[in-house]
Amino acid sequence: MAREEPLLAPRPSSDHSSIRNAEEEDALLTGERTHREQPRSKWAVWKDVGLFSWAFVATIAVIVLSVVYQHEASKNHEERHPWGPGGKPTGKRNLIFMVSDGMGPTSLTMTRNYRQFTEGLPIDQTLVLDQHIIGTSRTRSSNSLVTDSAAGATAFSCAHKSYNGAISVLPDHSPCGTVLEAAALAGYKTGLVVTTRITDATPACFASHVNLRQYEDRIAEQEIGEHPLGRVVDLMFGGGRCHFLSNTTEGSCRGDDRDLVEIASQKGFHYLNDRKSFDALNGGSEAKLPLLGLFADKDIPYEIDRRSQDGIYPSLEEMARTALKTLSQATADSEQGFFLMIEGSRIDHAGHGNDPAAQVHEVLAYDRAFAAVLEFLEKDSTPGVVVSTSDHETGGLAAARQLHDAYPEYKWLPGVLANASHSSEFAGDALTTFLSSNPDPKAQRKFAQELLEKALGVKDATSEEVDHLLDPKLPYKRDYVFADIISRRAQIGWSTHGHSSVDVNIYASTTKDAWRLVGNNENTDVGAFLADYLEVDLEDVTQKLQSKASTAESHNWLGDPLGEDVRTEGLDTYHGEFKKRSVDLEKRECGCGELH
C-alpha cells in the first residue's frame, strides 16, 4: 500500500507553479486575463462563480436599498403619519372640529367627579369625552411657552405657529390660508358655532386675518364677506352683536357708524338675533344659507346662568345640532360635504375667573355638544369625523388646595359647587350694580350676604370675606372674590388668572380616521390633519391671500402691524418679575378678549 502524505506536508515547488501564481495575482489585481492559458481547477471555477454571485447579490441589494431610501426620503407628512387601518378617506366627507377653549386635563377630572357626585353615578360612569381621548397636543406659540387663544387657533387654522395675538397671520405679519377658507374654495359649505363673540380669537382665526385680535370690528367685516377671497363662511352662530351694529345704535361697541347687519343682509345673509328666530329654524330644517345668528350683544351667558334664561339664549348643543342639520341639508346633493368649527368658548372665561362652579357646567355643556355631534355622525349618510382639542389650559387648575399651614387634607368637595346656582360673574355684576345705587353700608352688607347664599350657596361667609367684597378700593373685580370664596370651600386650587403651558387632550369620534393624531402632537399637527382630511391646499390659499395683501387697495386690511420692539418669535428671558409690580388690574388684557 502506498504511504499517504501528511495533510500539511509541503508540496514540491516548480517554475510552473511560480508562473501560475504570478499570473493569478496579475489577473486579480488588473481584472484582465493573462496571455498564458493554463488548465483551471474545479476549485477556481467555483470560486469565480461564488464571487460573481456575491457581486450580483450585493449590487441588487444596493439598488433596492437606494430605491427604498429615496422613497423614504421623499415621503411627505401624510406618509410619515399614516392614516391608519382605514386608509385615507375618499369621496364626499364632513369634518367637525371642536375647540374646548381653556379646558385642560384637570377640568375634565373636576367635571367628571362633579357629575358622578351630583347624579349619584358609579366611578366607571365617565363623560362622553373620556371615552374618546386619543392623544395630547403641545400648545406653545412662536413667542411664548404659554400661548393665547389667537396663536393657538392660528396653529389649528393655518397649521403654522405664530405670536400671541395673531389672527391667522405669520410672525412676519403676512396672512396664512386657513382650513375653512381652503374648504370654502374647494366647494365645501362652512360654519362657525361659538358661545362667545363670533369675532373672538378662535372663530376669527378661521375666517379673517388681522395683526391683533383686538381688531374685532375689522374681523366682523371680514366674516360677512369683506375679505380678500370674498365670503368664506356660510353659517355663524354665537354672540358679539355689538361689533355688527352702528355706533349710533344702542348696544353697539363698534368704533364707527357702519351697520354690518344691513351690509350682511345685502350680501344675502339671513339674520337672526333672538331665541324666537332661532327656534323658527326648526332644528335647521327651515334654515337657508348664508345664515348669521347673533344671540347676545357680547358673550352668551355662562351655562350655569343661561339655564335660568332658557327662553333667551340657545345652548351650545342646540346651536351645534341646528348647524349640523343646516349644513347637511345644504350639501345633500353636492359633491362636497361641510366643515364646521364648534367652540365651547366660555370654559376659558371660567378659568380666567377661577370659577369652578361655572367651569363644570361649561364642560358639561361641551360634553353634551360633543355627544350630539357623535349622534349626527352615526345617523348621517355622509362619512365624517369629529376631532376635538383645546387651544390651551386656563387658570392652572388643580383639584386640590392647601388651606392652612398644617399638613393638607387629601380631598376636594364637589358638593360645594353643586350648591351654586349662578356664576361668580353673575354675582359680581349683581353686587356692583347694587352698590352703585345703594350707599347705605348696612344694606350693602345684607345684600352681599344674601347674594352669597342665593347665588353661590355659601351660608358661612366670614366678616372678613364680606368686608373684602365691599372694599371700595378693591384692586380687581369682585368676581374674583366670589370665585375664591367658593373655590376655597371646595378645596379647588388655581395658580393664575391667565393661561398655563400644560399639554391638552385630543379627542375624536374614532381613531380609524384620526389615527395620525394618536399620541403626543404639536398643535400645528392638528391643523395639518384638518387640511389633509379635507384634501385642501393651505399654501395655495396663503399665496392667494399674500398676493391680495400686496395690492394697493387691500394694503391695510390686516390692520396696523406691531412695532419692531414687539417680539413675534423666540422666547423672552427673565426680567425680575418675582418682584411685585404696580399694575392697573382693571385694564389688564387677559389674552381672552376681555379685561381681567
Disulfide bonds with the S-S distance in Angstrom:
Cys158-Cys176 2.25
Cys242-Cys253 1.98
Cys590-Cys592 2.09
